[in-house]
Amino acid sequence: MLVKELSRLIGAEHVLEAPPGSPYNSDLARRRGLHGHADAVALPGSAQEVAQVLAWCYEHDVPLTPRGGGTGLTGGAVPTAGGVVCSLERLRAVRELEPALWRMLPEAGVSTRDVQRLARENGLMFAPDPGASEQSQIGGNVATNAGGPHTLKYGVTGAWVAGVEVVLAPGELVEIGGWAGKDVAGYDLKSLLIGSEGTLGVITAVRLRLLPRPESALASVLFFASAKEGCDAVMQVFAAGVMPSALDFVDGETLELATRSFPGEVPADARFALIAEVDGSAEQARTARTELLESVAAGLLSVAEPEPEALWRWRDGLNPLVTGTLGGKVAEDVVFPVEHLAEGLRRFHRIARENGLRSCAWGHAGDGNVHANVMVDPESERDTLAAEAVGERLMDEVVELGGSISGEHGLGSLKAGRLASQWPARTLQLHEMVKRAFDPKGLLNPGKKLAR
Ligand SMILES: Cc1cc2nc3c(=O)[nH]c(=O)nc-3n(C[C@H](O)[C@H](O)[C@H](O)COP(=O)(O)OP(=O)(O)OC[C@H]3O[C@@H](n4cnc5c(N)ncnc54)[C@H](O)[C@@H]3O)c2cc1C
């Protein structure tokens, strides 16, 4: 009945069944055993069709889960309550591209990689650089407010969104924001939708601001004898007034595993590395690199300057390398205030040890954003339970140190309901009121973000 009704709206060839094993029943949280079951998958071909699908769901009390590229790591796109998965994959047009005005208006289903490529081909840059860019969609990036290494200087996706076209309950297509350079007339509804993980509306197109591409980017790897010295160096960089375009870290446990594949020399006593990138004109980048190296000289063991492509390939290879160690890993995405990064890492490793698991971490040091990994044998129930216990305790430590339970991947399904541990009761109540105002029937991506 569901498939038949949706077929009437958008054509039978654009409505799918989702038997067990269908990719539409899961995202990358399937690595943590999370699967849902959609009663139907709708592939609308226009924003108007998205509005028709949501209107039908709203009228018939059917849950709707928006889906982008399905690269989410917290189960945000998993239809845990059944109903309709609304995939944006056919909304792939770039409606406007105005290089001289530094802006672009892609539909939600355009891949992040294509947005970046189009900007580059026009001498510009779309600054956010989340990891799974070939498969993730710009709508998904906005819905999760995705970040990446260059967030430190350039901000998260939301910093580049001038407006969104969105389908709101009970099925209305609405424009929020626009190309005006400034707009303080209303409440900031655009920012409510950014990072809302499909719980407030379905984004169908995004007004993006772009930047002229910096002439030069110089990357260096700085090795330290301890996490403490490496994290102190981050603050020394800031104190010196240098703004790197990226300041990532790789901890000692990860270095141990990845020394052989590093494109250069790793000192034998290195227990922490910072990947520092500076950009600007060729002259600005050179000066910034000199200043950055001077600011951290006291604790530095050595500096490597591999070819940038090889360096970032090595960085991207950490994930599969660590996964391969025991066959699986469980990763938590958390943020510590930068001054507590070393202490946060110390506590994480202690908790993992106490639970009998090997651990390692990397992430964006300048933001205090940590990808905290424990290695598991995926066949071992003991390991799976221990990994969950590590995650639980880590969240408590994060909150105690004044951090955030998510810096990049959102709460989705896996961390749904956890906001209460981080935010005071009154602000949580306001979150719930916002949700009700946008989605009075609770049909938009139920069970995600706020709900348990
Ligand atoms: C290898 C790898 C590396 C990654 N690196 C990063 C990283 O560096 N930084 C980072 O932030 N994340 C990273 N991620 C996580 C993920 O890629 C991002 O969260 C990404 O933004 C998700 O986009 P997507 O299109 O795949 O969305 P999906 O996974 O399909 O959906 C994610 C959430 O957004 C909602 N959603 C999707 N599209 C829409 C829409 N059009 N309207 C409303 N809601 C929508 C879904 O309902 C869901 O709640 C990584 C993931 C992997 C697998």
The ligand as an SDF file (V2000), in Angstrom:
LIG
                    3D

 53 58  0  0  0  0  0  0  0  0999 V2000
   35.5120    7.4540    6.2210 C   0  0  0  0  0  0  0  0  0  0  0  0
   34.6210    8.5140    6.8320 C   0  0  0  0  0  0  0  0  0  0  0  0
   35.1770    9.7430    7.1690 C   0  0  0  0  0  0  0  0  0  0  0  0
   34.3560   10.7310    7.7220 C   0  0  0  0  0  0  0  0  0  0  0  0
   34.9260   11.9290    8.0290 N   0  0  0  0  0  0  0  0  0  0  0  0
   34.1620   12.9100    8.5340 C   0  0  0  0  0  0  0  0  0  0  0  0
   34.7430   14.1790    8.8310 C   0  0  0  0  0  0  0  0  0  0  0  0
   35.9300   14.4070    8.6250 O   0  0  0  0  0  0  0  0  0  0  0  0
   33.9310   15.1280    9.3500 N   0  0  0  0  0  0  0  0  0  0  0  0
   32.5940   14.9080    9.5720 C   0  0  0  0  0  0  0  0  0  0  0  0
   31.9040   15.8330   10.0280 O   0  0  0  0  0  0  0  0  0  0  0  0
   32.0270   13.7140    9.3160 N   0  0  0  0  0  0  0  0  0  0  0  0
   32.7710   12.7160    8.7890 C   0  0  0  0  0  0  0  0  0  0  0  0
   32.1990   11.5050    8.5130 N   0  0  0  0  0  0  0  0  0  0  0  0
   30.7620   11.2890    8.7850 C   0  0  0  0  0  0  0  0  0  0  0  0
   29.8350   11.6070    7.5790 C   0  0  0  0  0  0  0  0  0  0  0  0
   30.5040   11.4400    6.3560 O   0  0  0  0  0  0  0  0  0  0  0  0
   29.2810   13.0260    7.6760 C   0  0  0  0  0  0  0  0  0  0  0  0
   28.4470   13.1290    8.8000 O   0  0  0  0  0  0  0  0  0  0  0  0
   28.4860   13.4770    6.4390 C   0  0  0  0  0  0  0  0  0  0  0  0
   28.1810   14.8550    6.5500 O   0  0  0  0  0  0  0  0  0  0  0  0
   27.1850   12.6950    6.2320 C   0  0  0  0  0  0  0  0  0  0  0  0
   26.6760   13.0310    4.9650 O   0  0  0  0  0  0  0  0  0  0  0  0
   25.7480   12.0030    4.1600 P   0  0  0  0  0  0  0  0  0  0  0  0
   25.2910   12.6830    2.9150 O   0  0  0  0  0  0  0  0  0  0  0  0
   26.4270   10.7100    3.9790 O   0  0  0  0  0  0  0  0  0  0  0  0
   24.5330   11.8830    5.1690 O   0  0  0  0  0  0  0  0  0  0  0  0
   23.7520   10.5960    5.7220 P   0  0  0  0  0  0  0  0  0  0  0  0
   24.6960    9.6710    6.3980 O   0  0  0  0  0  0  0  0  0  0  0  0
   22.9200   10.0350    4.6510 O   0  0  0  0  0  0  0  0  0  0  0  0
   22.8110   11.2780    6.8000 O   0  0  0  0  0  0  0  0  0  0  0  0
   23.3490   11.8650    7.9560 C   0  0  0  0  0  0  0  0  0  0  0  0
   22.2190   12.5720    8.7220 C   0  0  0  0  0  0  0  0  0  0  0  0
   21.7480   13.6930    7.9790 O   0  0  0  0  0  0  0  0  0  0  0  0
   20.3590   13.5470    7.6440 C   0  0  0  0  0  0  0  0  0  0  0  0
   20.2310   14.0110    6.2580 N   0  0  0  0  0  0  0  0  0  0  0  0
   20.9480   13.6240    5.1720 C   0  0  0  0  0  0  0  0  0  0  0  0
   20.5850   14.3350    4.1010 N   0  0  0  0  0  0  0  0  0  0  0  0
   19.6070   15.1900    4.5140 C   0  0  0  0  0  0  0  0  0  0  0  0
   18.8180   16.1920    3.8730 C   0  0  0  0  0  0  0  0  0  0  0  0
   18.9760   16.4830    2.5710 N   0  0  0  0  0  0  0  0  0  0  0  0
   17.9070   16.8760    4.6180 N   0  0  0  0  0  0  0  0  0  0  0  0
   17.7560   16.6190    5.9520 C   0  0  0  0  0  0  0  0  0  0  0  0
   18.4570   15.6840    6.5960 N   0  0  0  0  0  0  0  0  0  0  0  0
   19.3880   14.9830    5.8940 C   0  0  0  0  0  0  0  0  0  0  0  0
   20.0440   12.0710    7.8300 C   0  0  0  0  0  0  0  0  0  0  0  0
   18.7000   11.8810    8.1890 O   0  0  0  0  0  0  0  0  0  0  0  0
   20.9880   11.7030    8.9630 C   0  0  0  0  0  0  0  0  0  0  0  0
   20.4340   12.0580   10.1970 O   0  0  0  0  0  0  0  0  0  0  0  0
   32.9770   10.4860    7.9660 C   0  0  0  0  0  0  0  0  0  0  0  0
   32.4420    9.2470    7.6180 C   0  0  0  0  0  0  0  0  0  0  0  0
   33.2570    8.2720    7.0670 C   0  0  0  0  0  0  0  0  0  0  0  0
   32.6400    6.9720    6.6870 C   0  0  0  0  0  0  0  0  0  0  0  0
  1  2  1  0
  2  3  1  0
  2 52  2  0
  3  4  2  0
  4  5  1  0
  4 50  1  0
  5  6  2  0
  6  7  1  0
  6 13  1  0
  7  8  2  0
  7  9  1  0
  9 10  1  0
 10 11  2  0
 10 12  1  0
 12 13  2  0
 13 14  1  0
 14 15  1  0
 14 50  1  0
 15 16  1  0
 16 17  1  0
 16 18  1  0
 18 19  1  0
 18 20  1  0
 20 21  1  0
 20 22  1  0
 22 23  1  0
 23 24  1  0
 24 25  2  0
 24 26  1  0
 24 27  1  0
 27 28  1  0
 28 29  2  0
 28 30  1  0
 28 31  1  0
 31 32  1  0
 32 33  1  0
 33 34  1  0
 33 48  1  0
 34 35  1  0
 35 36  1  0
 35 46  1  0
 36 37  1  0
 36 45  1  0
 37 38  2  0
 38 39  1  0
 39 40  1  0
 39 45  2  0
 40 41  1  0
 40 42  2  0
 42 43  1  0
 43 44  2  0
 44 45  1  0
 46 47  1  0
 46 48  1  0
 48 49  1  0
 50 51  2  0
 51 52  1  0
 52 53  1  0
M  END
$$$$
